[in-house]
Amino acid sequence: MQSIRKPASAPLPGHRNQVRIIGGEWRGRKLHFPQSPAIRPTPDRVRVTLFDWLQMHLAGRRCLDLFTGSGALGFEALSRGAREVVFVDTDSAAIHHVVQMLQTLHCDRGRAVQMDAATFLAQPPAPFDIVFLDPPFTDRALPQLCARLESRGWLAPGAFIYLEDAAASGEPVLPAGWTLFRSKRAGEVGYHLARRQ
């Protein structure tokens, strides 16, 4: 595991590559992220709904942001009291951005790892209470990722798993023992919260 110190790309004109933390300790703080067609931040209104769903279950919990991209989900979780967030992404600029933001915020509750999801999940597990899964829609990777999280011991009892996919894909296929806790659609994005029983 390593944190890469490669300089991130400059923000796009018009602040198109920035997101705002919606609630908690850093409410209103803007996060700039690298210019990359692979980074697709979760829309504000989706994050508002997601963290409304999680508000009673987040404080003191250990979280995994497996396709961190802009870092919006992980930083929102930290702002709202998560005990720890592990940010994982293959993009060195995205990981550099996360490291820089953690330093700027003087936060020691986050850890950034440059690694692909499959390699990360092949390691000895350390269970998480909440996992954010927002892979590229074209990868169709959610069923395999969910199966690996379950079979390899990455989930604590009662863990929540957030899944984001193209709305056209419908409700996600979940492993045995998971239930669909919440599910909504916002334009072309389908977003779901599952819970491990």
N, C-alpha and C positions, 0 to 999 in steps of 0.2 A: 504494500500500500504506500502511496506517496502523494504529496501535494505538489502540484506543478507551479512554478513561479514564472510562467510565460506571460508576458504582457497581454492584457485583454484588448480587444478592439475598442475604438472610441465609440461613444453612443451615436446613434443615427440622428440626423437633424430632425427636430420636431419631437424628440424624446420618444420615438417609437419603440426603442428598446430600453424602456424602464417600466417598472411596476411599483405600486405603492403598497406598503404594509397597511392592512385594513384595521387591525385591532391590537390591543395589548400594550405592552411597554413601549414599543417603537411605532405606535400608530401614526400614520402619516409619513413615515420615513420612506424615501424613494430608493429603490434598488435599481442601479443601472446594470445591464447584462450585455455580454458580447454580441456583436453583430454576427448572426449566423442563421441561415435558413432552417437549420435543424432545431432551433430553440423556439418553442411555441408556448408562451406562458399561459397558465390557466387563467381565463378571463376573471376580472374583478367580481362580477356577479356570481360566478360559480364558486369562487373562494369564499365569498360572504355566506353562501348557503352551506358549503362544506363545513366551515368552522362554526356555524350555528349548530349543525348536526353534532359536531364533536365537542362543543363547549363544556359539557359536563364530564368529559372523558379525557381531557388533554393535559391538565396540570400534573406535573410530576411524572409524565410518561416518557418512555424511550421511543423515538421515531426514526424511521428510515425513509429517506427521499431518494428513491432508486434511480430515477432519471431526472436529475435535479435541474438541468437546463438553467433557467433564470434564478433558481433558488427560492422562488416565491412561496411555495408550499412549506418548505423547511423553515424559512425565516419567519413566516407567519406563525408556525407552531412554536418556535422559540419565543417570539414576542408574547405569546399567550400562555407561557409557563411550562412548556415541555422541558423535561429534565435533561434530555440530550437529543440531538438530531445528527444522524450520519448522512452526509450528502454524497451521492455516488453518481459519477458521469464519466463517459469516455473522453469528453472534450476538454482539453487542457485549459483552454481559455475560460470555460465555464467554471472549472475547479479553481482556477486562479481568482476569478471574481468572487467565489464563495469565501476563499481564504482571506481576501482583502476586506470583504464586508464583515467577517467575523472579527477581524482586527479593528476595523473602524468602530464597530459597536462594542468593543471591549468584552466580547462574549467568549467564554471558554467552554460553553456547553455544546458546541458544534464541531464536527470533524469532517474534513473533505477528503474524498478518496477518488483518484482517477483510475477507473476500472470499468469494464463492461459488466452488465448485470449478471450474466451467466457465470462469469469468473468469480464475482463477489459472492454469489449464492452457492458456489462450490466449496467455499471455505467452511471451517468448523463454525457452526451457528452460535450466535448470541441473540436470544429472542427479543423481538420488538413488540411493543404494545400497539403501535400504529405504523402502517406502511402506506406510503403514497406511491402509486403506480401510474405513470403517465408516459408510456413509451410512444414512439412515433406511430401514428395510426396505421401506416402502411406495413408495419412489421407484423401485425396480427399476433403479437407476442403474449397477450394477457393470459390466455389459458395455460400456457407452459410456465409462465412466471408464477402464477397462483399455485400450480401444482408443485413447483420447486419450493416455494415458501412453506407450504404445508408439509411436504414429505421430508424436507431436510431440517425441520425443527427451528425455523426462523421466527415463529409466531408464539407469543405468550398466550396463555389461556384467555379467551375473551377478546383477543386482538381485533382491531378494526383495520380494514384494508380498503383504501380509496382507489377506485379504478376509473380512468378516463379513456374514452374511445370515441370513434366517430359515432354520431347518433344513429346512423343507418345500420350499425352493427347490432342494435337492440340491447337487451339485457345480457350481461356477461354470463358465461358458463362457469359455475363455481365448483370447487372441489367438495367432496362429501364432507359434511360437518360445518359448512359455511352457510349462512343465510344472508339474503339481500335485505339490508337494514333500511336503506333509502335509495331512491333512484329518480333522476330528473334529466331533463334535456334543455339545452340552451343553444338555439340555432343548430349548428352542425356538430355540436359537442354533446355526447352522452356521458353523464357522470353518475357514479354509483358508490355507495358505501356498504361494504359487506362486513359481517362479523363472524368470527370463528367461535363456534359453540364449545 
